[in-house]
Amino acid sequence: MTLGAFISLGVPPERLERELSRVLSREIKLSVASISRGGISARGVQVNAGDDRASRNYSRIKQLIKKSDLNPRVKTISLDIFDKIAVAEGEIHGCAPDDVHFHEVGGLDAIVDIVGTAICVDYLGLEKMMSAPIPLGKGFLSCRHGVLPVPAPATLAILKDIPVYGSGIGHELVTPTGAAIIAVLADSFQDIPEMTIEKIGYGAGERELEEIPNLLRIITGRLKKGDLSRLEGALQETVGVVETCIDDMNPELLGFTVERLYADGALDVYLFPIYMKKNRPGTMLQVLCRVERKTVMAQRILTETTSLGVRVYDIRRFALFREPVILETPFGRVQAKRIRDLSGNLRVVPEYDACRKIALEKKIALQVVYETIEKNPGPVITEGNDRERN
């Protein structure tokens, strides 16, 4: 589907065949057909390369890619995608990534999909890529490992920290290969940004689905400049908002509700004093959360408060990149976050909870803790693997 969408955008199949044949040291032919899905014309792609069902491990695949004459960007993208799959499969099966035998993923079709996608991205000169949240199917599928639940374990592992939602469709909508491609290529997961659309490509899947057109759509264009150009160093993403107004509840209980919402994964919780109907003073409770957690937040509010209903909607936001780190200080090792501003400058800020704990243990003012750390900043000794965003 990915190659079909890129070919629909104008990537010559002959270019793909030529470069893929050199990588795999055998002739690769792509059969491209026009297929209709839900009344939409799309490109379907089949790979013709004889009988190749080899079970290749990640080490072998890396050798194929590194020894090829592909340009550096294509190699990097291809290796990053395969690395995503190898790490996920290794964790699931309890072995090192290099030792993972991909079976289906190691088959020729998947190598063509992944390396071919990297070739297409480079050919089209795509600089910034974004994706909508990923729809997932349900049910079970059969593979060499036996019967697995949908989404497959490797798919879920690869999509960790990526916005997804359940579609209710009883088929596998995202494979490990597809998940790895989108996880590596997408800079952010959000609604369509302010842009000028130039081309639209559709790639068709083999299965005809009753519920939705089985298509992958890729849109290319130019991002709108102006004020947004000043925020190119920021993460653009879509988050959810869940809110309600309350005027008949003991305010002491609201503090407990806020604690439960944070425990449920809220990014931020706000309480606003307001005046409601009949001039009664009340409180607006507003929750900022990941898009996929809106239902959880709504359920918590309707359970813990006297609210009869909530408002739910999505918003776009810009956020600076940050990551959790451990900072060496006069008080010992302290949890902190390292922040990169729009100019690329880094600063390290100690976490409130860590400073509060020191203040209580040392019996000193919290402000003294912050000032001491600020005046005597030590080295960052341990970096976190994930970016923390609030």
C-alpha positions in Angstrom: 0.0 0.0 0.0 2.9 2.4 0.8 4.6 1.8 -2.5 1.3 2.1 -4.3 0.6 5.5 -2.8 4.1 6.7 -3.6 3.8 5.5 -7.2 0.5 7.3 -7.4 2.3 10.4 -6.4 4.7 10.1 -9.3 7.6 7.8 -8.3 8.5 5.8 -11.4 8.2 2.0 -10.9 11.2 1.5 -13.1 13.3 3.5 -10.7 12.3 1.3 -7.8 12.9 -1.9 -9.8 16.4 -0.8 -10.8 17.6 0.2 -7.3 15.9 -2.7 -5.5 17.4 -5.2 -8.0 20.9 -3.9 -7.2 20.3 -4.2 -3.4 19.0 -7.8 -3.6 21.3 -9.0 -6.4 18.4 -10.3 -8.4 15.8 -8.9 -10.8 12.9 -7.3 -9.1 9.7 -6.6 -11.1 6.8 -4.6 -9.8 3.3 -5.2 -11.2 1.4 -2.0 -10.8 -2.4 -2.0 -11.3 -5.2 0.6 -11.0 -7.6 -0.7 -8.4 -10.9 0.8 -7.1 -11.6 0.8 -3.4 -14.8 2.5 -2.3 -15.0 4.2 -5.7 -11.6 5.7 -5.3 -8.9 4.9 -7.9 -5.7 3.7 -6.3 -2.5 1.8 -7.2 -2.0 -1.8 -6.2 1.5 -3.2 -6.2 2.7 -6.9 -6.5 6.4 -8.0 -6.3 7.7 -10.5 -8.9 11.1 -12.0 -8.1 10.7 -15.7 -8.3 10.5 -17.9 -5.3 12.1 -16.2 -2.3 10.8 -17.3 1.1 14.1 -17.0 3.0 14.0 -16.4 6.7 16.6 -13.7 7.1 17.9 -12.4 10.4 18.4 -8.7 11.1 22.2 -9.1 10.8 21.9 -10.4 7.3 19.5 -7.7 6.3 21.8 -5.0 7.6 24.6 -6.4 5.5 22.5 -6.3 2.4 21.6 -2.6 2.9 25.0 -1.4 4.1 26.8 -3.0 1.2 24.4 -1.6 -1.4 25.1 1.5 -3.4 22.0 3.3 -2.1 22.6 6.8 -1.1 23.1 7.5 2.7 19.6 8.8 3.4 17.9 5.8 1.9 20.2 3.5 3.9 19.6 5.3 7.1 15.8 5.2 6.7 15.8 1.6 5.7 18.0 0.5 8.6 16.0 2.6 11.1 12.7 0.9 10.0 14.2 -2.6 10.2 15.8 -1.7 13.6 12.3 -0.8 14.9 11.0 -4.3 13.9 14.1 -6.2 15.2 14.0 -4.5 18.6 10.3 -5.2 19.0 10.5 -8.8 17.9 13.6 -9.3 20.1 11.8 -8.1 23.2 8.8 -10.3 22.4 10.8 -13.5 21.7 13.6 -12.9 24.2 16.6 -12.6 21.9 19.0 -10.0 20.6 17.8 -7.9 17.7 20.6 -9.2 15.4 19.5 -12.7 16.0 15.8 -12.1 15.2 14.7 -14.3 12.3 12.0 -12.2 10.7 10.2 -15.0 8.8 7.4 -13.0 7.1 9.1 -9.7 7.7 12.4 -11.1 6.4 10.7 -12.2 3.2 11.6 -10.4 -0.1 8.2 -8.6 -0.2 8.9 -6.8 3.1 12.5 -5.8 2.1 11.0 -4.4 -1.0 8.4 -2.5 1.0 10.8 -1.0 3.5 13.8 -0.2 1.2 11.4 0.8 -1.6 9.6 3.3 0.8 13.0 4.8 1.7 13.8 5.2 -2.0 10.4 6.9 -2.6 10.9 9.4 0.3 14.3 10.3 -1.0 13.1 10.6 -4.7 10.2 12.9 -3.8 12.5 15.0 -1.5 10.1 14.9 1.4 11.5 16.9 4.3 8.9 16.8 7.0 6.3 14.0 7.5 3.3 13.8 9.7 0.5 11.3 10.3 -2.9 11.1 11.8 -3.4 8.8 14.8 -3.3 5.1 13.7 -6.5 3.0 13.4 -6.1 -0.6 14.7 -8.2 -3.6 13.9 -9.3 -6.5 16.2 -9.6 -10.3 16.1 -6.9 -12.9 15.4 -4.4 -13.8 12.6 -2.4 -16.9 11.7 1.4 -16.7 11.1 4.4 -19.0 11.6 4.3 -18.4 15.3 0.7 -19.7 15.4 -2.5 -17.7 16.1 -1.9 -14.2 17.4 -4.2 -11.4 18.6 -4.8 -8.4 16.4 -3.0 -6.0 16.7 0.0 -8.3 16.6 2.4 -8.1 19.6 5.2 -6.7 17.4 2.8 -4.0 16.0 1.8 -2.8 19.5 5.4 -2.8 20.6 6.5 -0.6 17.7 3.5 1.7 18.2 4.4 2.5 21.8 4.1 6.2 22.5 2.3 6.7 19.2 -1.4 7.8 19.2 -3.7 5.0 18.1 -7.4 4.2 18.3 -9.6 1.0 17.9 -11.6 1.0 14.7 -13.7 -2.0 15.6 -12.9 -3.6 12.3 -12.2 -7.4 12.5 -9.1 -7.4 10.4 -5.4 -6.6 10.8 -5.2 -2.9 9.6 -1.6 -2.3 10.6 1.2 -4.9 10.2 4.6 -4.7 12.0 6.1 -3.5 8.7 3.6 -0.7 8.3 3.9 0.3 12.0 7.6 0.6 11.7 7.5 2.6 8.5 5.1 5.2 10.0 6.9 5.2 13.4 10.2 6.1 11.7 8.9 8.5 9.0 6.4 10.6 11.0 7.8 13.6 12.9 4.5 14.1 14.6 1.0 12.6 14.8 -1.7 15.3 14.3 -4.5 16.6 12.1 -3.6 17.9 8.6 -1.5 21.1 9.3 -1.9 24.5 7.6 -0.5 23.7 4.2 -0.9 24.1 0.4 -1.8 20.6 -1.0 0.1 19.7 -4.2 -0.5 16.0 -4.8 -2.5 13.2 -3.4 -1.6 9.5 -3.8 -3.7 6.4 -3.0 -2.3 2.9 -2.3 -4.7 -0.1 -2.3 -4.6 -3.1 0.0 -5.4 -6.5 -1.3 -8.4 -7.1 0.9 -11.8 -5.5 0.2 -13.2 -4.2 3.5 -16.9 -3.7 4.1 -16.5 -0.9 6.7 -14.0 1.4 5.1 -12.0 1.7 1.8 -8.8 -0.3 2.2 -6.6 2.5 1.2 -3.4 4.4 2.3 -3.5 8.1 1.4 -0.4 10.2 1.2 -0.7 14.0 0.8 2.2 16.2 -0.2 2.4 19.9 -0.2 4.1 22.9 1.4 3.6 24.0 5.0 2.2 27.5 5.5 4.9 29.9 6.4 4.5 33.1 8.4 4.3 32.9 12.2 4.4 29.1 12.2 7.8 29.2 10.6 9.2 30.5 13.9 8.0 27.3 15.6 9.9 24.8 13.3 11.9 23.6 16.3 8.8 22.7 18.3 6.8 19.5 18.3 3.4 19.9 16.7 0.8 17.5 17.9 -2.9 17.1 18.5 -4.1 16.5 22.1 -7.6 16.1 23.6 -9.6 18.3 25.9 -12.3 17.1 28.3 -14.1 19.7 30.3 -17.2 20.3 32.4 -18.8 22.9 34.7 -19.9 22.0 38.2 -21.9 24.1 40.8 -23.3 21.5 43.1 -20.3 19.6 44.5 -18.3 19.8 47.7 -15.0 21.5 46.5 -13.0 19.2 48.8 -13.8 16.3 46.4 -12.5 18.2 43.4 -8.9 17.8 44.8 -9.3 14.1 44.9 -10.7 14.1 41.3 -7.7 16.0 40.1 -5.4 13.4 41.7 -7.3 10.5 40.0 -7.2 12.3 36.6 -3.4 12.6 36.8 -3.2 8.9 37.8 -5.2 8.2 34.7 -2.6 9.9 32.5 -3.8 13.5 32.2 -1.2 15.8 30.9 -2.6 18.8 32.8 -5.8 19.5 34.9 -7.2 23.0 35.4 -9.8 24.4 37.8 -11.4 27.8 36.9 -13.7 29.7 39.1 -16.8 30.7 37.0 -20.4 31.9 37.4 -23.1 29.6 36.1 -26.9 29.9 35.6 -28.8 31.7 38.3 -25.6 33.5 39.2 -24.3 30.5 41.1 -20.5 30.3 41.6 -19.1 27.1 40.1 -15.9 25.5 38.9 -14.8 24.6 35.4 -12.8 21.4 35.4 -10.7 21.1 32.2 -8.4 18.2 31.4 -5.6 18.1 28.7 -4.8 14.5 27.6 -3.6 12.3 24.8 -6.3 11.9 22.1 -6.7 8.2 22.8 -7.3 8.9 26.6 -10.3 11.2 26.2 -12.8 8.5 27.0 -10.9 7.5 30.1 -10.9 11.1 31.3 -14.6 11.5 30.6 -15.4 8.3 32.5 -13.4 9.5 35.5 -15.1 12.9 35.6 -18.6 11.4 35.3 -17.7 8.9 38.1 -16.0 11.2 40.6 -18.1 14.4 40.2 -21.7 15.4 40.1 -21.4 16.5 36.5 -24.1 15.3 34.1 -22.0 15.6 31.0 -18.7 16.6 29.5 -17.4 18.4 26.4 -14.8 16.6 24.4 -12.7 18.0 21.5 -9.2 18.1 20.0 -6.8 20.9 19.8 -3.4 21.5 18.2 -0.4 22.5 20.3 3.2 23.4 19.9 5.6 22.0 22.6 9.3 22.3 23.1 11.3 19.0 23.1 12.3 17.8 26.5 13.7 14.6 28.0 14.1 13.2 31.5 17.7 13.2 32.8 19.6 12.7 36.1 21.5 15.7 37.3 24.5 15.6 39.7 23.9 18.3 42.4 25.3 19.2 45.9 22.3 17.2 47.2 23.2 14.2 45.2 21.5 12.9 42.1 18.3 14.7 41.2 15.7 14.0 38.6 15.5 16.8 36.1 14.4 17.5 32.5 16.5 18.8 29.7 14.7 21.3 27.4 15.7 22.4 23.9 14.3 25.8 22.9 13.5 27.0 19.3 17.1 28.1 18.8 18.5 24.7 19.7 19.8 25.9 23.1 19.6 23.4 26.0 18.7 24.0 29.6 18.3 21.6 32.5 15.5 22.2 35.1 15.2 20.1 38.3 11.9 18.4 38.9 9.6 19.9 41.6 9.0 16.6 43.3 12.7 15.9 43.6 13.4 19.3 45.1 10.4 19.1 47.5 11.8 15.8 48.8 15.2 17.3 49.4 13.6 20.3 51.2 11.7 18.1 53.6 14.6 15.8 54.3 17.1 18.6 54.8 14.5 20.8 56.6 15.4 23.8 54.4 13.3 26.1 52.3 12.3 24.8 48.8 13.6 28.0 47.3 17.0 27.3 48.8 17.1 23.9 47.1 16.4 25.5 43.7 18.9 28.3 44.2 21.6 25.9 45.3 21.1 23.6 42.3 21.0 26.6 39.9 24.3 28.1 41.3 26.1 24.7 41.3 24.8 22.8 38.3 26.6 19.5 37.9 26.9 17.2 34.9 24.0 15.3 33.4 25.0 11.7 34.2 22.2 9.7 32.8 19.8 10.4 30.0 16.3 9.1 29.6 15.3 7.2 26.4 12.0 8.9 25.9 11.0 12.5 25.5 8.7 13.7 28.2 6.0 16.1 27.1 3.5 17.8 29.4 
